[in-house]
Amino acid sequence: MAGLLDTLPRITAARSRRCSSYDRGGGNTDCIRIAPGATVTLAEIAGAGVIRHLWFTFNHADPMHRRNLVLRMYWDGCAQPSVACPVGDFFGQGWGERYNYVALPVCAAPKDGNALVSYFPMPFARGARLELENQSAQACDACYYYIDYEECRPSDCADGRFHACWRRSLHQPAAGAQLEWGMGQHAFNVTDRYNHPIIDTRGRGHYVGVQYYVDSPTPLWYGEGDDMFFIDGEPWPPSLHGTGTEDYFNTAWGPKEQFAHLYFGAPRINAGQSDWFGRTHVYRFHLEDPIRFEKSLRGSIEVGHANCLQSDTVTVAYWYQTPCAPVPLLPPVAQRQNMPALGVHELQRWRGAFNELHGKAVWGHEDWPPAIKRALERRFFKKSLGSARARGAAARELAAQQRMLRRRVKRSL
């Protein structure tokens, strides 16, 4: 079995190269300035090679510059980018914030996550171009960067091309109301139609990881949402169906502690917030278990069981494939800004609305008024999310699972 360091002794014919922001005049102004609305080409590389290392840091007056600076990458002369992502989210920094973050392919290093680093290998055979666009209304006074790559033979660059895409969902409950964790009946979900999308691509390749940033406006647990990956256009049920959000990210009973592993972790948690209010960032890299596809891959995740909750969910998916595929266009900069934080004044307004529903002042621990509770439960219990074909397939899967469990019980007796 090969180890991470096994290739270090190998001597190759590749030649090391670098594009950086160093002062061409020999001075110490080792950065570039990017005007508001401007796009700069950081690297334009001819021929074949592999990008091995990226490093960035910025001096920018805009507190949201990490969401407003957009990184794009183009391979092999393609007109459309295979990477289009706000620079902070790409490197594991959500909501325009700065915090330390450790993983093997990408990280944000001290001081306070100011250094953005990638070790994703990014091969190309007929050229590469990396751009950075400043979509802020303020100038980026200083952009410092390294782009380290190797020149090599085209035959050494036949691997899949690196892709990354940013997706955001201001998620609304699929059944039209929010219930979770003992607050009523649930819908039965046998479709990914209402899920938050992570990846949807056509070609041949493998998916290698995701950043998951969630801002929850409710204390209810969003982590009952299952991951689903449909390979090569298959119908329900998908080849990969998970059991919950925290399970997919290799944690258990919720990400309430900061944790860092080379392949997964929770670098940013909703510290000081009640239950699941507020912002949480978790990540997972499939470096040992990539999800492989021959024709297409569609991956997504529920927000709460059967998509029963609201959230502001952002993901950055990473994968390799051939041929190059354009990634979705980013929404306008105004649609990438954070949702307002919720606090005590909002809580008091909710209490006022709850009192109105009861027609009197209540403490707050009471259940819904009976008529409203019955209406909500009817809506959830009767709404089965998915086509008749998918519901039939789910029923067959459930019957097969029950037969398997009965056989196990008989063997144990």
C-alpha positions in Angstrom: 0.0 0.0 0.0 1.5 3.4 -1.0 2.1 6.0 1.6 1.9 9.8 1.3 5.7 10.1 1.1 6.4 7.2 -1.1 6.9 9.3 -4.3 9.4 11.8 -2.7 12.5 9.9 -3.6 11.4 9.6 -7.3 13.4 11.7 -9.7 11.4 13.0 -12.7 12.0 15.1 -15.8 9.6 17.8 -14.6 10.8 21.4 -14.2 9.7 23.5 -11.3 8.2 26.9 -12.1 6.5 29.7 -10.2 4.1 32.6 -10.8 4.1 35.1 -7.9 3.4 38.7 -7.0 7.1 39.5 -6.3 8.4 43.0 -7.0 9.8 42.9 -10.5 11.9 45.9 -9.9 13.8 44.3 -7.0 12.0 46.3 -4.3 9.8 45.0 -1.5 6.4 45.8 -2.9 5.7 42.1 -3.4 2.0 42.4 -4.2 -0.4 43.6 -6.8 -3.3 46.0 -6.4 -6.8 45.1 -7.8 -9.2 48.0 -8.5 -12.9 47.7 -7.8 -14.5 45.6 -10.5 -11.2 44.6 -12.1 -10.0 41.1 -13.1 -6.3 40.3 -13.1 -4.6 37.3 -14.6 -2.4 35.7 -11.9 -0.9 33.1 -14.2 -1.0 32.3 -17.9 0.9 29.0 -18.5 1.5 27.5 -21.9 2.0 23.8 -22.6 1.6 20.9 -20.2 2.1 20.9 -16.4 0.6 20.4 -12.9 -0.1 23.2 -10.4 1.2 21.9 -7.1 0.8 24.7 -4.6 -1.2 27.9 -4.2 -0.8 30.6 -1.4 -2.7 33.9 -1.0 -3.1 36.7 1.5 -4.8 40.0 1.1 -5.0 43.5 2.5 -8.5 44.6 1.7 -10.7 47.2 3.5 -14.0 45.3 2.6 -14.9 43.0 5.6 -16.6 40.7 3.0 -13.7 40.6 0.6 -13.3 36.9 0.9 -16.8 36.4 -0.4 -16.4 39.2 -3.0 -13.0 38.2 -4.5 -13.7 35.5 -7.1 -11.1 32.9 -8.1 -11.4 31.3 -11.6 -9.3 28.6 -13.2 -9.3 27.5 -16.9 -7.6 24.4 -18.3 -6.5 23.4 -21.8 -7.8 26.5 -23.6 -11.4 26.1 -22.5 -13.5 29.3 -22.7 -15.5 28.5 -19.5 -13.8 28.1 -16.1 -13.6 24.7 -14.4 -13.3 26.6 -11.1 -15.4 29.6 -10.1 -15.6 30.3 -6.4 -15.3 33.1 -3.9 -11.8 32.9 -2.7 -12.5 32.5 1.0 -15.0 29.7 0.6 -12.6 27.8 -1.7 -10.0 27.8 1.0 -12.3 26.8 3.8 -13.3 30.2 5.1 -17.1 30.8 5.3 -19.1 34.0 5.5 -16.2 36.3 4.7 -14.6 35.4 8.0 -11.1 34.5 9.0 -10.2 31.6 11.2 -7.5 28.8 11.3 -8.5 25.7 9.4 -6.4 22.5 8.9 -6.9 19.9 6.2 -4.6 18.1 3.8 -5.7 19.6 0.4 -6.5 23.1 1.5 -6.0 25.1 4.7 -6.1 28.6 6.2 -3.0 29.2 8.3 -2.0 31.7 11.0 -2.2 34.5 11.7 -6.0 33.9 12.2 -6.5 32.2 8.9 -4.9 35.0 6.9 -2.8 32.6 4.8 -4.8 30.6 2.2 -3.1 27.5 1.0 -3.9 24.7 -1.5 -2.0 21.5 -2.3 -4.6 20.1 -4.7 -2.7 18.8 -7.8 -4.2 20.5 -10.9 -2.9 19.0 -14.2 -3.3 20.5 -17.7 -2.0 19.5 -21.1 -2.6 22.6 -23.3 -2.2 25.6 -21.0 -3.7 27.0 -17.8 -5.0 30.4 -16.7 -5.8 31.6 -13.2 -7.8 34.8 -12.6 -8.9 36.8 -9.7 -11.8 39.3 -9.9 -12.5 42.0 -7.3 -16.3 42.3 -7.2 -16.1 44.6 -4.2 -16.8 48.3 -4.3 -13.5 48.8 -2.6 -10.0 48.2 -4.0 -7.8 45.3 -2.9 -4.8 47.3 -1.8 -2.5 44.2 -1.7 -2.8 40.7 -3.1 0.2 38.5 -2.4 0.3 35.1 -4.1 2.4 32.1 -5.1 1.4 29.6 -7.8 3.9 26.8 -7.9 3.7 24.4 -10.8 5.7 21.8 -12.8 6.3 21.8 -16.5 6.1 18.2 -17.9 5.2 16.2 -21.0 1.6 16.1 -22.2 1.6 12.3 -21.7 2.2 12.9 -18.0 -0.9 15.1 -17.7 -3.6 12.7 -18.9 -5.4 12.7 -15.6 -8.7 14.3 -14.8 -9.0 18.1 -14.6 -9.6 19.8 -11.3 -13.0 21.4 -10.8 -14.6 23.3 -7.9 -18.0 25.0 -7.7 -19.8 27.2 -5.2 -23.5 26.7 -4.5 -25.9 28.5 -2.1 -29.4 27.6 -1.0 -31.6 29.9 1.0 -33.5 26.8 1.9 -37.2 26.7 2.5 -39.0 23.7 4.0 -40.2 21.4 1.3 -43.6 20.8 3.1 -44.1 24.5 3.7 -43.6 24.4 7.5 -40.9 23.5 10.0 -41.0 20.5 12.3 -38.1 18.4 13.6 -37.1 16.3 16.5 -40.3 15.3 18.2 -42.4 18.3 17.1 -44.7 16.3 14.9 -44.9 13.8 12.0 -42.4 13.8 9.2 -42.8 13.5 5.4 -41.2 10.5 3.7 -38.6 11.7 1.3 -37.7 9.5 -1.8 -36.3 12.3 -4.0 -33.4 14.7 -4.1 -35.6 17.4 -5.7 -35.7 19.6 -2.6 -32.2 18.9 -1.3 -29.3 21.4 -1.3 -27.3 20.6 -4.4 -23.6 19.9 -4.0 -22.5 18.6 -7.4 -24.2 18.0 -10.7 -21.8 17.2 -13.6 -21.5 15.1 -16.7 -18.3 13.3 -17.8 -16.0 10.7 -16.3 -14.2 11.3 -13.0 -14.4 11.2 -9.2 -15.6 13.6 -6.5 -13.1 14.3 -3.8 -14.7 16.5 -1.2 -16.8 19.4 0.0 -16.9 22.4 2.3 -20.2 22.8 4.1 -21.2 26.1 5.6 -24.6 26.4 7.3 -26.2 29.4 9.0 -29.2 28.2 10.9 -32.1 30.6 11.8 -33.5 28.0 14.2 -32.2 26.0 17.2 -33.6 22.8 15.7 -31.2 20.2 14.4 -30.6 20.4 10.7 -28.3 17.4 10.8 -31.0 14.8 10.2 -30.6 15.6 6.5 -29.2 12.7 4.5 -26.6 12.9 1.7 -27.5 11.3 -1.6 -25.2 10.6 -4.6 -26.8 9.4 -7.9 -24.2 7.9 -10.2 -24.5 7.8 -14.0 -28.1 8.9 -14.2 -29.5 6.1 -12.0 -33.1 6.3 -10.6 -34.1 6.2 -7.0 -32.6 4.8 -4.8 -29.1 6.2 -5.3 -26.0 4.1 -5.1 -24.9 6.2 -2.1 -27.6 7.2 0.5 -26.5 8.4 3.9 -28.0 8.5 7.4 -27.5 12.1 8.4 -25.4 15.3 7.9 -23.1 14.7 10.9 -22.6 11.1 9.8 -21.5 12.1 6.3 -19.0 14.5 7.8 -17.6 11.7 10.1 -18.9 13.1 13.3 -21.5 11.9 15.7 -24.3 13.6 17.7 -23.6 17.0 16.1 -20.7 19.2 15.4 -20.5 21.2 18.7 -16.7 20.9 19.2 -13.9 22.2 17.0 -12.0 19.3 15.5 -9.4 19.0 12.8 -8.4 15.9 10.8 -6.5 15.8 7.5 -9.7 14.4 5.8 -12.6 15.9 7.9 -13.4 18.2 10.7 -15.3 21.2 12.2 -13.1 24.3 12.2 -15.9 26.7 12.9 -18.8 26.0 15.3 -21.7 28.0 16.7 -19.9 28.7 20.0 -22.1 30.7 22.4 -25.3 30.0 20.5 -28.2 27.9 21.8 -28.4 24.4 20.2 -28.0 24.8 16.4 -28.5 28.5 15.9 -26.0 30.4 13.9 -23.0 29.4 11.8 -21.2 26.1 11.6 -18.5 25.0 9.1 -17.7 21.3 8.5 -15.7 19.6 5.7 -15.0 16.2 4.3 -12.4 15.0 1.7 -12.8 11.7 0.0 -9.1 11.2 -0.5 -9.2 7.5 0.4 -12.8 6.9 -0.9 -13.5 9.1 -3.9 -17.0 8.8 -5.4 -16.4 7.6 -9.0 -18.6 8.1 -12.0 -18.4 7.1 -15.7 -21.1 9.4 -17.2 -22.5 11.8 -14.5 -22.7 12.5 -10.8 -25.5 14.3 -9.0 -24.9 14.8 -5.2 -26.9 16.7 -2.7 -27.9 16.8 1.0 -31.2 17.3 2.8 -31.6 20.2 5.3 -33.2 18.4 8.2 -35.1 15.2 7.6 -37.1 15.5 4.3 -35.9 19.1 4.0 -38.1 20.2 6.9 -36.0 23.3 8.0 -34.9 26.7 6.8 -31.2 27.5 6.4 -28.6 29.5 4.5 -26.4 26.6 3.2 -23.3 27.1 1.1 -21.1 24.3 -0.3 -17.9 24.1 -2.3 -17.5 20.8 -4.1 -14.1 19.6 -5.4 -13.7 16.9 -8.1 -11.7 15.7 -11.1 -13.1 14.8 -14.4 -12.6 14.6 -18.1 -13.4 16.4 -20.3 -13.4 19.8 -18.7 -16.8 21.0 -17.7 -18.0 24.5 -17.1 -19.2 25.1 -13.5 -22.4 27.1 -12.7 -22.2 30.8 -12.9 -21.9 32.6 -9.5 -24.9 34.7 -8.5 -24.3 38.4 -8.4 -22.3 39.7 -5.5 -25.4 41.1 -3.7 -26.8 37.6 -3.6 -23.7 36.2 -2.0 -23.8 38.3 1.2 -24.6 36.9 4.6 -28.1 36.7 6.1 -28.6 39.0 9.2 -27.7 37.5 12.6 -30.6 36.7 14.9 -30.7 37.6 18.6 -32.8 38.5 21.6 -35.1 41.0 19.8 -36.0 38.4 17.1 -36.7 35.9 19.9 -39.1 38.3 21.6 -41.0 38.9 18.3 -41.4 35.1 18.0 -42.7 34.9 21.6 -45.2 37.6 20.7 -46.4 35.7 17.6 -46.7 32.5 19.7 -48.8 34.3 22.3 -51.1 35.5 19.5 -51.6 31.9 18.3 -52.7 30.9 21.8 -54.9 34.0 22.2 -53.2 34.8 25.6 -49.9 35.2 27.2 -48.1 31.8 27.6 -44.7 30.9 29.1 -43.3 29.4 25.9 -43.0 25.7 26.7 -46.5 25.0 25.5 -47.3 22.9 22.4 -48.9 24.4 19.4 -52.6 25.2 19.7 -54.5 21.9 18.9 -56.0 23.1 15.6 -52.6 24.4 14.3 -50.8 21.2 15.4 -53.4 19.0 13.6 -53.0 21.0 10.4 -49.2 20.9 10.5 -49.1 17.1 11.1 -51.6 16.5 8.3 -49.4 18.5 6.0 -46.2 16.5 6.9 -47.8 13.1 7.3 -49.6 13.2 4.0 -46.9 14.8 1.9 -44.7 12.0 0.5 -41.8 13.7 -1.4 -41.0 11.8 -4.6 -42.6 10.2 -7.7 -44.8 7.1 -7.6 -42.0 5.2 -9.1 -39.5 6.3 -6.4 -42.0 5.5 -3.7 -42.5 2.0 -5.1 -38.7 1.5 -5.2 -38.4 2.8 -1.6 -41.1 0.3 -0.5 -39.2 -2.6 -2.2 -35.9 -1.5 -0.5 -37.7 -1.3 2.9 -39.2 -4.8 2.4 -35.8 -6.2 1.4 -34.2 -4.6 4.5 -36.8 -6.0 6.8 -36.3 -9.5 5.3 -32.6 -9.2 5.8 -33.1 -8.2 9.4 -35.5 -11.1 10.0 -32.9 -13.6 8.7 -30.3 -12.1 11.0 -32.6 -12.5 14.0 -33.3 -16.1 13.1 -29.6 -16.9 12.8 -28.9 -15.3 16.2 -31.6 -17.5 18.0 
